[in-house]
Amino acid sequence: MSHIETQSINRRIGARLLRFRESARLTQVELAGALGITARTFQNYERGEREISTAVVGRLYRLYGLDPVWLIEDDDGSPPRRHVSQLDSELLTTAMAEIDRFQEAKGRTIPASKKIQLLRLLYNYFRDNQQPDQTYIRDLLDLAA
C-alpha cells in the first residue's frame, strides 16, 4: 500500500471518527480521556494525520459499541453503526443508582467520560457477581472521583 493511499484511508477513518464523536455529543477531550489517549493523539486520528491503533478501535467498541467494520471500511457516508446487545435494564439501573448515591454522599461530580467507563465496569461487575462486595464498589467509585 502506498503512502498516499494510507493517508487517504486515515482521512476517511478520521471523518468517520468525527461523525461518531458528534453523534455521541462528546468533545475531543472527553472522548480522548475515555479512550485513555491524549487529546492531541485523538485530534491527529480525527484529522487523518495518524493511523488509528487497533487498541483504540477495540476501546471504541467496548466502551461505545462502535462497529469496527463501519469505522474502518464504511464509504457510503452512513451514520455511525453501533453493536446492539441485550442489556439487563435492572442491572443498568442498579449501576446508575450506585453512581448517583456516591455522588450525593460525597458531594462530588464524576466527569461524563469517567462516568461512562464506570457505568460499564459496574454493570459488568453486577452481572458477574451474585453477591456484590460493597467495599469493592466503594473503592471503585472512590478511584473514579
Secondary structure, 3 states (H helix, E strand, C coil): CCHHHHHHHHHHHHHHHHHHHHHCCCCHHHHHHHHCCCHHHHHHHHHCCCCCCHHHHHHHHHHHCECHHHHHHCCCCCCCCECCCCCCHHHHHHHHHHHHHHHHHHCCCCCHHHHHHHHHHHHHHHHHCCCCCHHHHHHHHHHHC
